[in-house]
Amino acid sequence: MKDMLENPTRIVAAAAALWLGWAACAAGQERAVFREPPVIRVTASADVSIQPDHAIVRLGVLAEAPDAATAQNQVNETMQRVLDGMRGIGVPDQALRTEDLSLYPVYGNQPYSQRGEPQEPRIVGYRASNVVSVEVVELARIGEVIDTGIEAGANQLQGIVFGVRNDAGARAEAMKLAVEEARIQADAIAAALGVRIVGVREVVAGEYGVRPPMPYAEQRLARDIAATPVEPGQVDITANVTVAYEIGVD
């Protein structure tokens, strides 16, 4: 003790040693306190199929003419007949919506000059188009809607898309099945490792996926459609979930 009092350097060294020992002990305790138990993390998904309750039919009119005004007038007149036909079979105005309206020039193939140089493209006409979507809530009437549009002069059927307005119940069911599938996977992994699941650490729900039936006759001319009967099929709702399970050893 007398030597330490006479030599301040020894006092500092002893204090430093005590502090380092305390710090090491505290760090060990902190690691022991905050060490997280091991987990099994799995990701699972599940599908639920339901019947669609409405469909969107896209009907189009396409016309070409030497001048822009003629092409546009032809399209306007024909589309007006299509809309009148829809109203004639009871389709409400709120179910009709213009999806696309376009007018653009058509260029001809220009020959090369005598020197072999390409010449400026020349406009040979104009192409106008108008596409209207028709919402159909009585799926059995899809064929009638298509037939009415064709008879009125529509020359394009750009697709039929089925959907579901209220899919909350299907989403909930899909998520429940996904969670059950996650537990099945975790149980299998735990059994293979010789451990047991003791709790749930974390749950992360992924985004839902909605997959309607394949659209019909997209971008095909209506006159090429061989038959108008349409089967709607089913809409698939997919849920995804990631779950981290705490595990313990017996």
WOLINFEN-V514773 format. One line per field, one symbol per residue. psi: psi as a letter, one per 30 degrees, with the letter a starting at -180 (. if undefined). A space follows every 10 residues. Layout:
psi=???
This chain:
psi=eeeeefjfee eeeeeeeeee eeeeeeeeee eeegkklllk klklllkkkl klglljkjkl kkkklfleee eeeeeeeeee eeeeeeefgg kleffkkkek jlkllkkljk lllfggkklk kkkfakkklk kkkjkjfjff geeeeeeeee fffkgkjglk kklkejgeee eeeeeeeeee eeeeeeeeee eefhllkflk ekkjklklkj jllklkhkgk keffkekfkk kfalkkkkkk kkkjkkllk.
